Every structure is written in C-alpha cells, then in structure tokens.
C-alpha cells in the first residue's frame, strides 16, 4: 500500500503541470455568466454576473443597468386598471436595449421577475408575455411572499458574510408599489419565515401626497414637490400606517435584529440624500435631510426619480419612528442576486 501511495505522489509531483488541468477545467465548468432582471413598478434593473454554480456563490459583476419606467404611475392614471400601450412600448424598448447589451457577455440564461404593478394590472400577465416574446427573455410575475423571500436571499448573498445567520437579519425592501420586511426565527428547531407585506411604498405614498393631501390631478401633475409644511402630516400618516399594519413580532425583530435595506429606495434614493456611516444611516440622518429637502421643487432636485425622492425620506423616517428601528445598513441588492442563484 505504501509503495503504491509513494508512486502516486511521485507521479503527481513529476507531472504537476498536467494535474492542474482537470482541476482548472472543473473550476471553469462551475462558472456561468447569468443575466437577471428585476422589473419593478417604477424601474427595471438588469445585471450579468459570474455565478459559481458549484459553490452557489456570486462572483464578478460584468454588466448592470437600470432604467426608470413608470408602470405604477401609468396604472394610476388608467380608467380600466390596465397598463397603457404607451408604457408597454417604453418598457419593451428599455428592456430590449438592456438585454442586447447583456447578450454581449454570452449569459447562459436571461431570467427575471415582475412585481407589484403587474400583480395589480388586469392585463399584467399579457404585458409580461409580450415582453418575453419581444425582448427574448423569461420573466414571471411573482407573489409578494415570493418577492420578500427572494429579496432576503439577495440581501444575504450581497452581504457576503460567512458567519451571518438568517435569524440575525431583518431584510427591508421598498419598491414602487409594495414593501416587504422579511425575518426568520426558530420554531420548534426549524427556521420559519415571517413576511410583512405592505402596500404603502414609494410611488403609492407619492400619489397619496399629490392626490389626497395636495388635491392635484395625477394625470396633470404627478409630483408632490415641494412638500413643504405637509412634512409633519405625512410623517403622522406613515407612522400610524406602520404601527397599525406591522405585527408585534415584526416590530420586536425590527428593534433587536440587524436591519438590512435593499432595493432602489434604500440603495439609491436615500443613499443619495443622506450621509452614510459605514454604509448605515439612522433616523437623525433622515430627519435632517427631510427637513431640508421638503422645501425643494423638482428643478432643485436631481435624477430620474426626483418625484419620489423626498417622499421616500418621509416614508422611511415614518417607519423607523413607528417601529423604533435604530439603524439601517444599506446593501447593494435588489431581487436580482436571488434570481441569479436560483
């Protein structure tokens, strides 16, 4: 036995250059370029990433982009609960352009999900079928529960901390038409998921301020800016909504667990308006920014999402007040990371 073992070791050392080839080939076969799409109510995101399918881990990001496509704003103006032909054409154009760029990285698949507005619109599935056919992708409409669990997977993957446990985190995802908070806890020795499924979100709050508090016609003027002296009224409304809709268990988790913010509201809107400390912000940071920005009109704000930027500050500030969330850590993640790992 020893002679055989010594012979194998000697052959391995003598042919070292050759023995690495199968290993390298095996590693290479584990790596795939995959494209993921997150089609939300207010923006469409795409990413091409190297995925280690053997280790179930994300690698280098090769391409990413996002485009503002106002599906939710379009549906709010509809008199038949359908997405218009105009917004469908805009969606197809944006999606096709991004997919064309993604294809240059030769992804093995192009898959994605569609969320709140497509669940609500009566022609939501028809619109997604059209996008799949014309942009040559594979999108599917997911439930809010699925959206929350996918967001949790994305957050944990993007956080990339080896020793973090599911039970340590509460993942907070805010989109244009829905909000999810996802938390795992131990029940009888098994992990059980609890999801807060909220309807108050980025575009819905903006529309409430514009249409109800400011008495504007959404079709004629869809921006609430400047919000001005309505700041405290908006905060009281959001605070009341959060206190009455979030379960006691989730409220407790929000105070005791590490809260991870993902999605466009945390990762782009809030991040661009407050100063982060180690990728985190507290309620004092939001308060300072909102008191200043509520007096700004659209011409004083920047970016494609300025109509919702200031109301986003108030949305997050109100929830943090109501749930006594001490701090939010922002992680660059959407639903895409979970899509890529599926």
Protein Blocks (a to p, Z undefined) as FASTA:
>chain_A
ZZmmmmmmmmmmmmmmmmmmmmmmmmmmmpccdddddddfkbccdddddddfknopacdd
fbdcdddddfklmmmmpcnlpacfklmmmmmmmmmmmmmmmmmnopabdcddddfklmmp
mklmmmmmmmmmmnopadddddfklmmmmmmmmmmmmnopaklcfklpccddddfkbccd
dddddeehiacddddddfbdfklmmmmmmmmmnopafklomcfbdfklmmmmmmmmmmmm
mmmmpcfklmmmmmmmccddedjklmmmmmmmpcceehiacfklmmmmmmmmmmpcfklp
gcjklmmmmmmmmmmmmmmmmnopabdcdddddfklmmmmZZ
